[in-house]
Amino acid sequence: GINAEYGDNHVREVKQGKMATPKRVAIVTGAMGVIGRSLTVCLSKQPEWEEVIAVCRRPLDFETRARHLPLDLLNREDVEKHATQFKNVTHIFFAAYQEKEKLADQVPPNLAMLVNLVEVVSKSSSVLQHVSLAEGTKWYGCHLGPFKTPAKEDDPRTMPPNFYYDQEDYLRAKVASENNKWSWSGVRPNPVCGWAYGNPMNLVSAIGVYGSVCKELNVPMRFTGNEAAFGVLLEVCDVELLTQVMVWAATNPAGANQAFNVSNGDVFRWKNIWPAIAKFFQLETAAPQAISLSYMMSDKAELWNTMQKKYGLQKIPFKDLVSWGFADWVFSREYDFANVSKLRKAGFNGMTIDSEEMFLRQLHYLRDQKIIP
């Protein structure tokens, strides 16, 4: 007979006294983004993932056993050309994203990339088990202004356009049309913190570059939002934790066919952790001053070039390091957080990260990698 043993979040089948781990083959899209990079690194380190296919158009800039596949996901023909490479794929981790200024313009490309890949893989692979979708708190309208908090996964939708709605509706309908042969899951983190080259919508990079510029110019490191934003309760999500949640939901029946809010598991106020962040740069703080970093940093590229030479930093163009508009948005938020009880109740117990420690750990990483001095 066959006994099933549940451990390490996957099923091991014991056949004829011989342990056989089911083969897992993953496609990770957006593999050079913050989430995709972390997923590629994480899955490549786990032996049960026999193969990891990292999809992105740029070459990978990090060590991994994953196989790079430079697909144009917007081009259905290009995806179909590679169909034979997908016949053993069991899991898709979808973290590709195309930025457009207008919300309505974000829908067609972000939906098309998902549809093109899922349609081709689900036809090519008879062993597809799960599609994991990286979403975010834009689901609740955080980009539109204050929303009901703590946000819950079943809160009513806001007025579209919102490409997350289109992507999730497509997956729900596709799974139903294929008689639930495979499942899907979605994750909705608050601002994701991690590093990836050429991904400027990154809070830790913004803090790292801003603090380094303050240090070089010998000015105190002020919080650049207003007094209300300085004191509001907030949450963030470490990308490594988000990766663990995505893998858990993709390989665990309790995670199937639903979405989960994800955060570090704690809340913080900028006013309480800002002194520790300033201390990292050996700087004093001063009273918050609501300034636009987009405006104030627009003339700092030349200074950064000088600092790169002076401190032997990686030669990353200033514009590719930080999206100052994104930093301005995060530092001006006066509304709070999502409810993560659903994920805990489903059995994931890893949301135990101290956000202040995470910021300092990730800033140390940027310094070690010679991204900041």
Contacts in CASP RR format, 6 or more apart in sequence:
PFRMAT RR
TARGET T0000
AUTHOR 0000-0000-0000
METHOD contacts of the structure
MODEL  1
GINAEYGDNHVREVKQGKMATPKRVAIVTGAMGVIGRSLTVCLSKQPEWE
EVIAVCRRPLDFETRARHLPLDLLNREDVEKHATQFKNVTHIFFAAYQEK
EKLADQVPPNLAMLVNLVEVVSKSSSVLQHVSLAEGTKWYGCHLGPFKTP
AKEDDPRTMPPNFYYDQEDYLRAKVASENNKWSWSGVRPNPVCGWAYGNP
MNLVSAIGVYGSVCKELNVPMRFTGNEAAFGVLLEVCDVELLTQVMVWAA
TNPAGANQAFNVSNGDVFRWKNIWPAIAKFFQLETAAPQAISLSYMMSDK
AELWNTMQKKYGLQKIPFKDLVSWGFADWVFSREYDFANVSKLRKAGFNG
MTIDSEEMFLRQLHYLRDQKIIP
1 15 0 8 1.000
2 13 0 8 1.000
2 14 0 8 1.000
2 15 0 8 1.000
3 13 0 8 1.000
3 14 0 8 1.000
4 11 0 8 1.000
4 12 0 8 1.000
4 13 0 8 1.000
4 14 0 8 1.000
5 11 0 8 1.000
5 12 0 8 1.000
5 14 0 8 1.000
8 48 0 8 1.000
9 247 0 8 1.000
9 248 0 8 1.000
9 251 0 8 1.000
9 252 0 8 1.000
10 21 0 8 1.000
10 22 0 8 1.000
10 24 0 8 1.000
10 48 0 8 1.000
10 251 0 8 1.000
11 22 0 8 1.000
12 19 0 8 1.000
12 20 0 8 1.000
12 21 0 8 1.000
12 22 0 8 1.000
13 20 0 8 1.000
13 22 0 8 1.000
14 20 0 8 1.000
21 48 0 8 1.000
22 48 0 8 1.000
22 90 0 8 1.000
23 50 0 8 1.000
23 88 0 8 1.000
23 90 0 8 1.000
23 127 0 8 1.000
24 48 0 8 1.000
24 49 0 8 1.000
24 50 0 8 1.000
24 90 0 8 1.000
24 91 0 8 1.000
24 251 0 8 1.000
25 49 0 8 1.000
25 50 0 8 1.000
25 51 0 8 1.000
25 52 0 8 1.000
25 53 0 8 1.000
25 88 0 8 1.000
25 89 0 8 1.000
25 90 0 8 1.000
25 91 0 8 1.000
26 39 0 8 1.000
26 43 0 8 1.000
26 49 0 8 1.000
26 51 0 8 1.000
26 52 0 8 1.000
26 53 0 8 1.000
26 89 0 8 1.000
26 90 0 8 1.000
26 91 0 8 1.000
26 92 0 8 1.000
26 93 0 8 1.000
27 53 0 8 1.000
27 55 0 8 1.000
27 86 0 8 1.000
27 89 0 8 1.000
27 91 0 8 1.000
27 92 0 8 1.000
27 93 0 8 1.000
27 117 0 8 1.000
27 121 0 8 1.000
28 36 0 8 1.000
28 39 0 8 1.000
28 40 0 8 1.000
28 43 0 8 1.000
28 52 0 8 1.000
28 53 0 8 1.000
28 54 0 8 1.000
28 55 0 8 1.000
28 66 0 8 1.000
28 93 0 8 1.000
28 95 0 8 1.000
29 36 0 8 1.000
29 55 0 8 1.000
29 56 0 8 1.000
29 73 0 8 1.000
29 92 0 8 1.000
29 93 0 8 1.000
29 94 0 8 1.000
29 95 0 8 1.000
29 96 0 8 1.000
29 113 0 8 1.000
29 117 0 8 1.000
30 36 0 8 1.000
30 55 0 8 1.000
30 56 0 8 1.000
30 95 0 8 1.000
30 96 0 8 1.000
30 97 0 8 1.000
31 37 0 8 1.000
31 39 0 8 1.000
31 40 0 8 1.000
31 54 0 8 1.000
31 55 0 8 1.000
31 56 0 8 1.000
31 60 0 8 1.000
31 66 0 8 1.000
31 68 0 8 1.000
31 95 0 8 1.000
32 56 0 8 1.000
32 58 0 8 1.000
32 60 0 8 1.000
32 61 0 8 1.000
32 196 0 8 1.000
32 197 0 8 1.000
32 198 0 8 1.000
32 199 0 8 1.000
33 56 0 8 1.000
33 95 0 8 1.000
33 196 0 8 1.000
33 198 0 8 1.000
33 199 0 8 1.000
34 192 0 8 1.000
34 194 0 8 1.000
34 195 0 8 1.000
34 196 0 8 1.000
34 199 0 8 1.000
34 202 0 8 1.000
34 239 0 8 1.000
35 95 0 8 1.000
35 134 0 8 1.000
35 192 0 8 1.000
35 239 0 8 1.000
35 242 0 8 1.000
35 243 0 8 1.000
35 246 0 8 1.000
36 54 0 8 1.000
36 93 0 8 1.000
36 95 0 8 1.000
36 134 0 8 1.000
36 196 0 8 1.000
37 62 0 8 1.000
37 195 0 8 1.000
37 196 0 8 1.000
38 194 0 8 1.000
38 239 0 8 1.000
38 240 0 8 1.000
38 242 0 8 1.000
38 243 0 8 1.000
39 93 0 8 1.000
39 95 0 8 1.000
39 243 0 8 1.000
39 246 0 8 1.000
39 247 0 8 1.000
40 52 0 8 1.000
40 54 0 8 1.000
40 60 0 8 1.000
40 62 0 8 1.000
40 64 0 8 1.000
40 66 0 8 1.000
41 62 0 8 1.000
41 64 0 8 1.000
42 240 0 8 1.000
42 243 0 8 1.000
42 244 0 8 1.000
42 247 0 8 1.000
43 49 0 8 1.000
43 52 0 8 1.000
43 66 0 8 1.000
43 93 0 8 1.000
43 247 0 8 1.000
44 52 0 8 1.000
44 64 0 8 1.000
44 65 0 8 1.000
44 66 0 8 1.000
51 67 0 8 1.000
51 88 0 8 1.000
52 64 0 8 1.000
52 65 0 8 1.000
52 66 0 8 1.000
52 67 0 8 1.000
53 66 0 8 1.000
53 67 0 8 1.000
53 69 0 8 1.000
53 85 0 8 1.000
53 89 0 8 1.000
54 60 0 8 1.000
54 64 0 8 1.000
54 66 0 8 1.000
54 67 0 8 1.000
54 68 0 8 1.000
54 69 0 8 1.000
55 69 0 8 1.000
55 70 0 8 1.000
55 71 0 8 1.000
55 73 0 8 1.000
55 96 0 8 1.000
55 117 0 8 1.000
56 68 0 8 1.000
56 70 0 8 1.000
56 96 0 8 1.000
57 70 0 8 1.000
57 71 0 8 1.000
57 72 0 8 1.000
58 70 0 8 1.000
59 68 0 8 1.000
59 70 0 8 1.000
60 66 0 8 1.000
60 68 0 8 1.000
61 197 0 8 1.000
69 82 0 8 1.000
69 85 0 8 1.000
71 78 0 8 1.000
71 79 0 8 1.000
71 82 0 8 1.000
71 117 0 8 1.000
72 78 0 8 1.000
72 79 0 8 1.000
73 79 0 8 1.000
73 96 0 8 1.000
73 112 0 8 1.000
73 113 0 8 1.000
73 116 0 8 1.000
73 117 0 8 1.000
74 98 0 8 1.000
74 109 0 8 1.000
74 112 0 8 1.000
74 113 0 8 1.000
74 116 0 8 1.000
75 116 0 8 1.000
76 116 0 8 1.000
76 119 0 8 1.000
76 120 0 8 1.000
79 116 0 8 1.000
79 117 0 8 1.000
79 120 0 8 1.000
80 120 0 8 1.000
82 120 0 8 1.000
83 120 0 8 1.000
83 123 0 8 1.000
83 124 0 8 1.000
84 124 0 8 1.000
86 120 0 8 1.000
86 121 0 8 1.000
86 124 0 8 1.000
86 125 0 8 1.000
87 124 0 8 1.000
87 125 0 8 1.000
87 126 0 8 1.000
88 125 0 8 1.000
88 127 0 8 1.000
89 121 0 8 1.000
89 124 0 8 1.000
89 125 0 8 1.000
89 127 0 8 1.000
89 128 0 8 1.000
90 125 0 8 1.000
90 127 0 8 1.000
90 128 0 8 1.000
90 129 0 8 1.000
90 130 0 8 1.000
91 128 0 8 1.000
91 129 0 8 1.000
91 130 0 8 1.000
91 131 0 8 1.000
91 132 0 8 1.000
91 250 0 8 1.000
91 251 0 8 1.000
92 117 0 8 1.000
92 118 0 8 1.000
92 121 0 8 1.000
92 128 0 8 1.000
92 130 0 8 1.000
92 131 0 8 1.000
92 132 0 8 1.000
93 132 0 8 1.000
93 134 0 8 1.000
93 246 0 8 1.000
93 250 0 8 1.000
94 113 0 8 1.000
94 114 0 8 1.000
94 117 0 8 1.000
94 131 0 8 1.000
94 132 0 8 1.000
94 133 0 8 1.000
94 134 0 8 1.000
95 134 0 8 1.000
96 110 0 8 1.000
96 113 0 8 1.000
96 114 0 8 1.000
97 110 0 8 1.000
97 134 0 8 1.000
98 106 0 8 1.000
98 109 0 8 1.000
98 110 0 8 1.000
98 113 0 8 1.000
99 106 0 8 1.000
99 201 0 8 1.000
100 106 0 8 1.000
100 109 0 8 1.000
103 161 0 8 1.000
103 162 0 8 1.000
104 161 0 8 1.000
106 161 0 8 1.000
106 163 0 8 1.000
107 161 0 8 1.000
107 162 0 8 1.000
107 163 0 8 1.000
107 166 0 8 1.000
110 163 0 8 1.000
110 166 0 8 1.000
110 167 0 8 1.000
111 163 0 8 1.000
111 166 0 8 1.000
111 167 0 8 1.000
111 170 0 8 1.000
114 133 0 8 1.000
114 167 0 8 1.000
114 170 0 8 1.000
114 171 0 8 1.000
115 170 0 8 1.000
118 131 0 8 1.000
118 170 0 8 1.000
118 171 0 8 1.000
118 174 0 8 1.000
121 128 0 8 1.000
122 128 0 8 1.000
122 174 0 8 1.000
122 178 0 8 1.000
122 182 0 8 1.000
128 181 0 8 1.000
128 182 0 8 1.000
129 182 0 8 1.000
129 183 0 8 1.000
129 250 0 8 1.000
130 182 0 8 1.000
130 183 0 8 1.000
130 184 0 8 1.000
130 185 0 8 1.000
130 250 0 8 1.000
130 251 0 8 1.000
130 256 0 8 1.000
131 171 0 8 1.000
131 182 0 8 1.000
131 183 0 8 1.000
131 184 0 8 1.000
131 185 0 8 1.000
132 184 0 8 1.000
132 185 0 8 1.000
132 186 0 8 1.000
132 187 0 8 1.000
132 246 0 8 1.000
132 249 0 8 1.000
132 250 0 8 1.000
133 167 0 8 1.000
133 168 0 8 1.000
133 171 0 8 1.000
133 184 0 8 1.000
133 185 0 8 1.000
133 186 0 8 1.000
133 187 0 8 1.000
134 186 0 8 1.000
134 187 0 8 1.000
134 189 0 8 1.000
134 242 0 8 1.000
134 246 0 8 1.000
135 164 0 8 1.000
135 167 0 8 1.000
135 168 0 8 1.000
135 186 0 8 1.000
135 187 0 8 1.000
135 188 0 8 1.000
135 259 0 8 1.000
136 164 0 8 1.000
136 187 0 8 1.000
136 188 0 8 1.000
136 189 0 8 1.000
136 190 0 8 1.000
137 151 0 8 1.000
137 188 0 8 1.000
137 189 0 8 1.000
137 190 0 8 1.000
137 261 0 8 1.000
137 338 0 8 1.000
138 162 0 8 1.000
138 164 0 8 1.000
139 157 0 8 1.000
139 162 0 8 1.000
139 164 0 8 1.000
139 165 0 8 1.000
139 188 0 8 1.000
139 259 0 8 1.000
140 147 0 8 1.000
140 148 0 8 1.000
140 151 0 8 1.000
140 155 0 8 1.000
140 158 0 8 1.000
140 188 0 8 1.000
140 338 0 8 1.000
141 147 0 8 1.000
141 158 0 8 1.000
141 162 0 8 1.000
142 333 0 8 1.000
142 335 0 8 1.000
143 329 0 8 1.000
144 158 0 8 1.000
145 335 0 8 1.000
146 334 0 8 1.000
146 335 0 8 1.000
147 158 0 8 1.000
147 335 0 8 1.000
148 155 0 8 1.000
149 335 0 8 1.000
149 336 0 8 1.000
149 337 0 8 1.000
149 338 0 8 1.000
150 336 0 8 1.000
150 337 0 8 1.000
150 338 0 8 1.000
150 339 0 8 1.000
151 261 0 8 1.000
151 337 0 8 1.000
151 338 0 8 1.000
151 339 0 8 1.000
152 261 0 8 1.000
152 338 0 8 1.000
152 339 0 8 1.000
152 342 0 8 1.000
153 188 0 8 1.000
153 258 0 8 1.000
153 259 0 8 1.000
153 260 0 8 1.000
153 261 0 8 1.000
153 342 0 8 1.000
157 165 0 8 1.000
168 186 0 8 1.000
168 259 0 8 1.000
171 184 0 8 1.000
172 184 0 8 1.000
172 257 0 8 1.000
175 182 0 8 1.000
175 183 0 8 1.000
175 184 0 8 1.000
175 257 0 8 1.000
180 257 0 8 1.000
183 255 0 8 1.000
183 256 0 8 1.000
183 257 0 8 1.000
184 256 0 8 1.000
184 257 0 8 1.000
185 246 0 8 1.000
185 249 0 8 1.000
185 250 0 8 1.000
185 255 0 8 1.000
185 256 0 8 1.000
185 257 0 8 1.000
185 258 0 8 1.000
185 259 0 8 1.000
185 260 0 8 1.000
186 249 0 8 1.000
186 258 0 8 1.000
186 259 0 8 1.000
186 260 0 8 1.000
187 242 0 8 1.000
187 245 0 8 1.000
187 246 0 8 1.000
187 249 0 8 1.000
187 259 0 8 1.000
187 260 0 8 1.000
187 262 0 8 1.000
188 259 0 8 1.000
188 260 0 8 1.000
188 261 0 8 1.000
188 262 0 8 1.000
188 338 0 8 1.000
189 237 0 8 1.000
189 242 0 8 1.000
189 261 0 8 1.000
189 262 0 8 1.000
189 263 0 8 1.000
190 234 0 8 1.000
190 235 0 8 1.000
190 236 0 8 1.000
190 237 0 8 1.000
190 262 0 8 1.000
190 263 0 8 1.000
190 337 0 8 1.000
190 338 0 8 1.000
191 203 0 8 1.000
191 236 0 8 1.000
191 237 0 8 1.000
191 330 0 8 1.000
192 236 0 8 1.000
192 237 0 8 1.000
192 239 0 8 1.000
192 242 0 8 1.000
193 202 0 8 1.000
193 203 0 8 1.000
193 204 0 8 1.000
193 236 0 8 1.000
193 237 0 8 1.000
193 238 0 8 1.000
193 239 0 8 1.000
193 358 0 8 1.000
193 359 0 8 1.000
193 362 0 8 1.000
194 202 0 8 1.000
194 204 0 8 1.000
194 238 0 8 1.000
194 239 0 8 1.000
194 362 0 8 1.000
195 202 0 8 1.000
195 204 0 8 1.000
195 205 0 8 1.000
195 362 0 8 1.000
195 365 0 8 1.000
195 366 0 8 1.000
195 369 0 8 1.000
195 371 0 8 1.000
196 202 0 8 1.000
197 316 0 8 1.000
197 320 0 8 1.000
198 316 0 8 1.000
198 320 0 8 1.000
198 321 0 8 1.000
200 319 0 8 1.000
200 320 0 8 1.000
200 321 0 8 1.000
200 322 0 8 1.000
200 323 0 8 1.000
200 326 0 8 1.000
201 323 0 8 1.000
201 326 0 8 1.000
202 322 0 8 1.000
202 323 0 8 1.000
202 326 0 8 1.000
203 236 0 8 1.000
203 326 0 8 1.000
203 327 0 8 1.000
203 330 0 8 1.000
204 359 0 8 1.000
204 362 0 8 1.000
204 363 0 8 1.000
204 366 0 8 1.000
205 321 0 8 1.000
205 322 0 8 1.000
205 366 0 8 1.000
205 371 0 8 1.000
206 293 0 8 1.000
206 322 0 8 1.000
206 323 0 8 1.000
206 324 0 8 1.000
206 326 0 8 1.000
206 327 0 8 1.000
206 330 0 8 1.000
207 277 0 8 1.000
207 327 0 8 1.000
207 359 0 8 1.000
207 363 0 8 1.000
208 281 0 8 1.000
208 363 0 8 1.000
208 366 0 8 1.000
208 372 0 8 1.000
209 297 0 8 1.000
209 304 0 8 1.000
209 321 0 8 1.000
209 322 0 8 1.000
209 372 0 8 1.000
210 221 0 8 1.000
210 224 0 8 1.000
210 293 0 8 1.000
210 297 0 8 1.000
210 322 0 8 1.000
210 327 0 8 1.000
211 221 0 8 1.000
211 278 0 8 1.000
211 281 0 8 1.000
211 283 0 8 1.000
212 281 0 8 1.000
212 307 0 8 1.000
212 372 0 8 1.000
212 373 0 8 1.000
213 297 0 8 1.000
213 300 0 8 1.000
213 303 0 8 1.000
213 304 0 8 1.000
214 220 0 8 1.000
214 221 0 8 1.000
214 281 0 8 1.000
214 283 0 8 1.000
215 221 0 8 1.000
215 281 0 8 1.000
215 282 0 8 1.000
215 283 0 8 1.000
215 373 0 8 1.000
216 303 0 8 1.000
216 307 0 8 1.000
216 373 0 8 1.000
217 303 0 8 1.000
220 278 0 8 1.000
220 283 0 8 1.000
220 284 0 8 1.000
220 285 0 8 1.000
220 286 0 8 1.000
221 274 0 8 1.000
221 277 0 8 1.000
221 278 0 8 1.000
221 281 0 8 1.000
221 283 0 8 1.000
221 284 0 8 1.000
221 285 0 8 1.000
221 286 0 8 1.000
222 285 0 8 1.000
222 286 0 8 1.000
222 287 0 8 1.000
222 288 0 8 1.000
222 289 0 8 1.000
223 229 0 8 1.000
223 230 0 8 1.000
223 270 0 8 1.000
223 271 0 8 1.000
223 274 0 8 1.000
223 285 0 8 1.000
223 288 0 8 1.000
223 289 0 8 1.000
223 331 0 8 1.000
224 288 0 8 1.000
224 289 0 8 1.000
224 290 0 8 1.000
224 291 0 8 1.000
224 292 0 8 1.000
224 293 0 8 1.000
224 296 0 8 1.000
224 327 0 8 1.000
224 328 0 8 1.000
224 331 0 8 1.000
225 288 0 8 1.000
225 289 0 8 1.000
225 290 0 8 1.000
225 291 0 8 1.000
225 331 0 8 1.000
225 332 0 8 1.000
226 288 0 8 1.000
226 290 0 8 1.000
226 332 0 8 1.000
226 334 0 8 1.000
227 288 0 8 1.000
228 334 0 8 1.000
229 270 0 8 1.000
229 331 0 8 1.000
229 332 0 8 1.000
229 333 0 8 1.000
229 334 0 8 1.000
230 269 0 8 1.000
230 270 0 8 1.000
230 271 0 8 1.000
230 274 0 8 1.000
230 288 0 8 1.000
231 269 0 8 1.000
231 270 0 8 1.000
231 271 0 8 1.000
232 269 0 8 1.000
232 270 0 8 1.000
232 333 0 8 1.000
232 334 0 8 1.000
232 335 0 8 1.000
232 336 0 8 1.000
233 267 0 8 1.000
233 268 0 8 1.000
233 269 0 8 1.000
233 336 0 8 1.000
233 337 0 8 1.000
234 267 0 8 1.000
234 268 0 8 1.000
234 269 0 8 1.000
234 270 0 8 1.000
234 333 0 8 1.000
234 336 0 8 1.000
234 337 0 8 1.000
235 263 0 8 1.000
235 264 0 8 1.000
235 265 0 8 1.000
235 266 0 8 1.000
235 267 0 8 1.000
235 268 0 8 1.000
235 336 0 8 1.000
235 337 0 8 1.000
235 338 0 8 1.000
235 355 0 8 1.000
236 263 0 8 1.000
236 264 0 8 1.000
236 355 0 8 1.000
236 358 0 8 1.000
237 262 0 8 1.000
237 263 0 8 1.000
237 264 0 8 1.000
238 264 0 8 1.000
238 353 0 8 1.000
238 358 0 8 1.000
238 362 0 8 1.000
241 262 0 8 1.000
241 264 0 8 1.000
241 350 0 8 1.000
241 351 0 8 1.000
241 353 0 8 1.000
242 262 0 8 1.000
244 348 0 8 1.000
244 350 0 8 1.000
245 260 0 8 1.000
245 262 0 8 1.000
245 343 0 8 1.000
245 348 0 8 1.000
248 255 0 8 1.000
248 348 0 8 1.000
249 255 0 8 1.000
249 256 0 8 1.000
249 260 0 8 1.000
249 348 0 8 1.000
254 346 0 8 1.000
254 347 0 8 1.000
255 346 0 8 1.000
260 340 0 8 1.000
260 342 0 8 1.000
260 343 0 8 1.000
260 346 0 8 1.000
260 348 0 8 1.000
261 338 0 8 1.000
261 339 0 8 1.000
261 340 0 8 1.000
261 342 0 8 1.000
261 343 0 8 1.000
262 340 0 8 1.000
262 343 0 8 1.000
262 351 0 8 1.000
263 337 0 8 1.000
263 338 0 8 1.000
263 340 0 8 1.000
263 351 0 8 1.000
264 351 0 8 1.000
264 353 0 8 1.000
264 354 0 8 1.000
264 355 0 8 1.000
264 358 0 8 1.000
265 340 0 8 1.000
265 351 0 8 1.000
265 352 0 8 1.000
265 353 0 8 1.000
266 353 0 8 1.000
266 354 0 8 1.000
266 355 0 8 1.000
267 336 0 8 1.000
267 337 0 8 1.000
267 355 0 8 1.000
268 355 0 8 1.000
268 356 0 8 1.000
270 331 0 8 1.000
272 356 0 8 1.000
273 355 0 8 1.000
273 356 0 8 1.000
273 359 0 8 1.000
274 285 0 8 1.000
275 285 0 8 1.000
276 356 0 8 1.000
276 359 0 8 1.000
276 360 0 8 1.000
277 359 0 8 1.000
277 360 0 8 1.000
277 363 0 8 1.000
278 284 0 8 1.000
278 285 0 8 1.000
280 360 0 8 1.000
280 363 0 8 1.000
280 364 0 8 1.000
290 332 0 8 1.000
292 324 0 8 1.000
292 328 0 8 1.000
293 324 0 8 1.000
293 325 0 8 1.000
293 327 0 8 1.000
293 328 0 8 1.000
293 331 0 8 1.000
294 324 0 8 1.000
294 325 0 8 1.000
294 328 0 8 1.000
297 322 0 8 1.000
297 324 0 8 1.000
298 324 0 8 1.000
300 318 0 8 1.000
301 317 0 8 1.000
301 318 0 8 1.000
301 319 0 8 1.000
304 318 0 8 1.000
304 321 0 8 1.000
305 318 0 8 1.000
307 313 0 8 1.000
307 373 0 8 1.000
308 314 0 8 1.000
308 315 0 8 1.000
310 373 0 8 1.000
311 370 0 8 1.000
311 373 0 8 1.000
312 370 0 8 1.000
313 370 0 8 1.000
313 371 0 8 1.000
313 372 0 8 1.000
313 373 0 8 1.000
314 369 0 8 1.000
314 370 0 8 1.000
314 371 0 8 1.000
316 371 0 8 1.000
321 371 0 8 1.000
340 351 0 8 1.000
343 351 0 8 1.000
344 351 0 8 1.000
363 372 0 8 1.000
366 372 0 8 1.000
367 373 0 8 1.000
END
